Amino acid sequence: MSGTGIVGQETLLPALSRSKDLVTFFPSDLGAAWTEHDYEDTALDFLKAKDRVVDAAHEAGVPLTIAKSGHFAELSFRSP
């Protein structure tokens, strides 16, 4: 999901907070557990957007589950 798609999840939160049927919200996060060093890299600024979605969900009272799938080999290794 792109940075735009990540931030776009915030628009769901008002409706989710009013839902009587919502069990939990899984924000899109197919990454790994990032370090503070990773957060300092400007190429990884999208990580801050993921955190903003989580913070906004907490503020809206939306039940939240975060699942980190780790890295996909296809993204780490390139074949000729």
C-alpha positions as a Markdown table, in Angstrom:
| # | Residue | x | y | z |
|---|---|---|---|---|
| 1 | Met | 0.0 | 0.0 | 0.0 |
| 2 | Ser | 1.3 | 3.4 | -0.9 |
| 3 | Gly | 1.7 | 6.3 | 1.5 |
| 4 | Thr | -1.6 | 7.8 | 0.1 |
| 5 | Gly | -3.3 | 4.5 | 0.8 |
| 6 | Ile | -1.9 | 4.3 | 4.3 |
| 7 | Val | -3.1 | 7.8 | 5.2 |
| 8 | Gly | -6.4 | 7.1 | 3.5 |
| 9 | Gln | -7.2 | 4.6 | 6.2 |
| 10 | Glu | -7.8 | 7.5 | 8.6 |
| 11 | Thr | -10.9 | 8.4 | 6.7 |
| 12 | Leu | -12.4 | 5.1 | 7.8 |
| 13 | Leu | -12.0 | 5.7 | 11.5 |
| 14 | Pro | -15.1 | 7.9 | 12.2 |
| 15 | Ala | -17.4 | 5.3 | 10.7 |
| 16 | Leu | -15.5 | 2.5 | 12.4 |
| 17 | Ser | -15.8 | 4.2 | 15.8 |
| 18 | Arg | -19.6 | 4.3 | 15.5 |
| 19 | Ser | -19.9 | 0.7 | 14.4 |
| 20 | Lys | -21.7 | -1.7 | 16.8 |
| 21 | Asp | -20.5 | -4.7 | 14.9 |
| 22 | Leu | -16.7 | -3.9 | 14.6 |
| 23 | Val | -14.6 | -6.5 | 16.4 |
| 24 | Thr | -11.2 | -5.0 | 15.5 |
| 25 | Phe | -9.5 | -2.9 | 12.8 |
| 26 | Phe | -6.4 | -4.3 | 11.1 |
| 27 | Pro | -4.5 | -1.3 | 9.7 |
| 28 | Ser | -2.5 | -2.1 | 6.6 |
| 29 | Asp | 1.0 | -2.9 | 7.8 |
| 30 | Leu | 2.8 | -5.6 | 5.9 |
| 31 | Gly | 6.2 | -4.6 | 7.1 |
| 32 | Ala | 8.5 | -5.6 | 9.9 |
| 33 | Ala | 9.1 | -4.2 | 13.3 |
| 34 | Trp | 11.2 | -1.0 | 12.5 |
| 35 | Thr | 13.9 | 0.4 | 14.7 |
| 36 | Glu | 14.5 | 4.0 | 15.7 |
| 37 | His | 17.4 | 4.1 | 13.2 |
| 38 | Asp | 14.9 | 3.2 | 10.5 |
| 39 | Tyr | 12.6 | 6.1 | 11.5 |
| 40 | Glu | 15.5 | 8.5 | 11.0 |
| 41 | Asp | 15.9 | 7.5 | 7.3 |
| 42 | Thr | 13.9 | 10.0 | 5.2 |
| 43 | Ala | 13.3 | 7.3 | 2.6 |
| 44 | Leu | 11.2 | 5.6 | 5.2 |
| 45 | Asp | 8.9 | 8.5 | 6.1 |
| 46 | Phe | 5.9 | 6.4 | 5.2 |
| 47 | Leu | 6.5 | 4.7 | 8.6 |
| 48 | Lys | 5.4 | 7.8 | 10.3 |
| 49 | Ala | 2.1 | 7.7 | 8.4 |
| 50 | Lys | 1.5 | 4.2 | 9.7 |
| 51 | Asp | 2.0 | 5.4 | 13.2 |
| 52 | Arg | -0.4 | 8.3 | 12.6 |
| 53 | Val | -3.2 | 5.9 | 11.6 |
| 54 | Val | -2.6 | 3.8 | 14.7 |
| 55 | Asp | -2.6 | 6.9 | 16.9 |
| 56 | Ala | -5.8 | 8.2 | 15.3 |
| 57 | Ala | -7.5 | 4.8 | 15.8 |
| 58 | His | -6.6 | 4.9 | 19.5 |
| 59 | Glu | -7.9 | 8.5 | 19.8 |
| 60 | Ala | -11.2 | 7.5 | 18.0 |
| 61 | Gly | -11.6 | 4.5 | 20.4 |
| 62 | Val | -11.4 | 2.0 | 17.5 |
| 63 | Pro | -10.4 | -1.5 | 18.6 |
| 64 | Leu | -7.1 | -2.2 | 16.9 |
| 65 | Thr | -5.0 | -5.3 | 16.0 |
| 66 | Ile | -1.6 | -4.9 | 14.4 |
| 67 | Ala | 0.0 | -7.8 | 12.6 |
| 68 | Lys | 3.5 | -7.6 | 11.3 |
| 69 | Ser | 4.1 | -10.0 | 8.5 |
| 70 | Gly | 7.8 | -9.3 | 8.1 |
| 71 | His | 9.6 | -8.7 | 4.8 |
| 72 | Phe | 8.8 | -10.6 | 1.6 |
| 73 | Ala | 11.7 | -12.2 | -0.1 |
| 74 | Glu | 10.6 | -10.7 | -3.4 |
| 75 | Leu | 11.2 | -7.2 | -2.1 |
| 76 | Ser | 14.6 | -8.0 | -0.6 |
| 77 | Phe | 16.2 | -10.0 | -3.4 |
| 78 | Arg | 16.2 | -9.2 | -7.1 |
| 79 | Ser | 16.8 | -11.9 | -9.7 |
| 80 | Pro | 18.3 | -11.0 | -13.1 |
